[in-house]
Amino acid sequence: MARPRLFDRKQKIPADLGGFSPSSAINAIIATVTYTQPLLILFLLMTMIGVLRMRRHGKFLLTIAGVLGLFLVSWHPAAWLFSRHLEARYPVRPFPPAPAQAIVVLSSSTSPPHFERPYPLPDKETYQRCEFASWLHKHWQPLPVLACGGPTAERRQAVSLTMRQLLERAGVPSTMIWTEERSRSTHENAVFGAEVLRQHGITTIALVVEARAMPRAQACFQKEGLKVIPAPCEFVEFESPQEEFIPSWLAIKRNEDTLHETVGLAWYWLRGWI
């Protein structure tokens, strides 16, 4: 999958609290931590300590640093700038720049079925990727589409099965959809996905993920000996000028994604996966 984290956010707090312990509580909290949350806490603490120091000693440098950090993390122009090292290499265009033999789309995540909703629900990234892959199938080349994504937790169905349903609803024939149902990370997407592609004699693929996630995903599939034609489905762009210059949660989310991919690239390089 394209969005693994240092701490697996897909882990859930057990419903049965009979085995509750301080260590299990700490592990449950750590499992939900994102990359930007520690930064926000750090900048808030810097601001608070700076205010106290300013009142006592008249020094305000720490306060300025804390406020500036909070502002940059939540300001869209800064989020756009921070994402350039990931996205700038990919031109914004509707069609991939070269022909391919298959379209490969990676999963993000799904919400598990509930009593009132007895079916898994794809998240925004999974939905957008499948929509773009099906659009390419209809308007670019009628290629087979490989959906990569295993279960997000034990005893759950593979995300790629939900993706198959999305692709079929978008008009991709069932016979043109392949699924890879074992992977739990971008690295495994490439390893297990490459096995499926080799079985069909595929050596060149159009890869569908967001532009920010493309460098790591592309490098993983190239590591498996495949030629990759990038087909990014989303970029960090300015939308409403009036709103984009106002600090917002959306900029925090974009900075979270950028930091996640930057750390992921370093981690995959250290592991020899790219």
N, C-alpha and C positions, 0 to 999 in steps of 0.2 A: 504494500500500500504506500501511498505517496506521502503520508503524513505521520510517520512514526515519531515518537518523542523520546527524550532521554528517560522520562517517566511515562509509562503507558497509561494514558488517560482513559483508555477503554476499560480498565479495571473498575469494577463497581464495589461499593461497600456491601458486604454480605447482609442479606436481609435477616438472617438468623444471628442475633446478637448473643446467643448463648455462649459462644466462644470468645467473647470480647476480651481484649487485653490492651494495655497501653501500646505495645508494639504494633498490634494490628491497627489501632487507631492512627498511629503515626504513619504507617505504610499507606493507609487509605487516604490520608491528607496529602502525602507526597505524590500519590498516584494522580492527583488532580492538579498539581502545580504546572503552570505554563512557564514559558521563558520570560515573559514580560512582567509577571507578577512580582518576582523578586526585585526587578528593577524599580517598579512603582513603589514598593515598600522601602527600598533603599533611598530613593529620592525624597519620599515623605519624611523618613527619619532624618535625612540631611537637612531638610527644610526646618523641621521642628528643633533639631539641635542648633541649627544656625540662628533661629529666632531667639533661643535661650542665650546663646553666646552673644548675640547682638545686644540683648537687654543688659547683660552683665558687663561685657567688655567693649561694646561698640563695634564689634567685628561682624561684617555681614557677607563675607565671601562665600561661606558655606550655604547660607540662605539663598544667595543668587544661584549657586550651582544646583541646589535641589530644585528650585522653581524652574530653572532652565531645563533641567533633565525631564521633569514632569511635562513641560511644554513640548519638548521635542518628541517625546514618546507618543504624545497624543495629537501631534500636528501633521496633517496630511502631506504638505510639501516635504517635510523631513522624512516621512515614510516612503514617499516616492524616491527621494534621493538615496536613501539607504538601500533600496531595492535595485538600484542600477547595476550593481556588480552581478546580479543574477539575471536580469531581464534584458539589459541593453544589447546583448548579442543576438537577440531574436527580433527580426523586423515584424511590425504589426501588419498582418495581411490575412485574408480569409482562407487562402489555400496553401498547402505545403509547397515548397519551392521545387520539388522533384517528385517523380513517380515512385510508388511503392508497391509492394505485393500484398500487404495487409495493414489494417489499422489496429493499433494496440491502445487500449484505454485502461488506465489504472484506477483502482478504487480509492476512496478515502475512508468512509465509515458508514455504518447504518445504525439506527436506533432499533433495539430489539422489539419484538412484538409485545403488546400489552393485552390485557383482558378486553379493554374497550377498542383496541386496534390490533387485531390478531395477525398482523403481518409486519415485516421489517420495513423501516422507513429510511430511504437514503438521505444522507446529508446534502448540503448545498453543493459541495465540490463534486461528489459522485454524480449528482443529477446533471450539473453543468457539463461535466466531461462526457457523459453518455449522450447528452443532447448534441454536443459538437461532433462527436464521433459519428452519430447517425446522420447529421447534416453533411459531413464529408462523404459518407457512403452514398448519399442521394445526389449531391451536387458536384462532387469532385471525381471520385472513382468508385464504382460499385464493388469495393473490395470486401473480403471477409473481415470481421471485427473480432478481435480477441479481447475479452473482458478479464482482467487479472484482479483477483482478490479472494482470499480465504476467509475463514470465520474470524470475527473480532474477539470472540471468547469461546470457551469450551461449550459444546452442545448447541452451538448456533450454526445456522446454515451459512455457507460461503457468501460473501458480499457479491461475488460475480454472478450468482443466481438472481439476485435482485437487479443487478445491472442488465442481465439478459432480458428481464421483463421490461425495463426502461427502453432498451434498444428495440425490442419488438414493437412496443407501443409507438415508438418514433418512426416505424416503417422499415426497419432492417429485417429481412426475412430470417426466420429461425434457422434455416439451413446455412446461413452466412455468418452465424454467431458461434464462436468458440469460447469456452470458459476455462480458466485456470483457477482451481478451487483450494489451493493449499497455502498460498503465501500470506504472510502477516507483516511484511515490510516491503519497501521499495527494492531492496536487495533480493528478496525472495520472489517478488514480482518478476524480476529479470531472469533469475535462475530457473524457476518453474515455467514462466512464460516462454522462455527460449526452448524448453523441451517440447512444448506444444507446437511452437512454430517450426522446429526442425522436423517434426513428424509430418508436417504439410509441405516441406520443402521451401519454407520462407526464409529469405536472407536479408530482405530490406523491408523496414516497417515505417509507417507514419505514427509517431508517438503522441498521444493526447494527454496532457496534463496542463496545469497553469504554467505560465512563463517562469514564475519564481521557482517552481519545482522541477523545471525541465533540466537544468544542468546535472543534478544528481541522478534523475531518472535516466537521462540520455547516456550518462557515463556508465550506469549499471548495465544497460542493454548492450552498449558497445563492448563492455568487458566480456560479455557472453558471445562475442564474435558477430553481432548483427550490425548491419548498416542502419543508422537511425536518421529519419527525416523528421525534424521537430515540427509539431503541429500544436503550438500553444493555444489554449482555449480562453485564457484570461490574462490581462496585464493590469498592473497598478497604473491607473490613469486618473486625470482630473475630470470630474463630472460636473458638478454645480460649483462655479467659482465662488459664489457667495458662501456656500457651506464648507468647501474644502479648506478654506483658510481659518476656520474655527476649530479649535481642538475638539476631538470627538473620540468615542469608543472605536469607531471604524479604523482610525489611524493606529490606535493601539493594537487592534487585531492585525492590521497589515504589518506592523513592526514585529508582532509575534511571529507571523508567518516567515518574514525575512530572516529573523534571528534563528528560527527553527531550521530553515534550509541552510543557513550559513554554518551552524554547528553541525548539521547533518553531513554536509560536504566534508568537513574536517574529520568527523568520526568515521565516515565511510573510507576516506583516504587512509586513515590510520589502520583500519581493518583490512585494507587491500581489496575492497569491493569495487573501487573505481580506479 
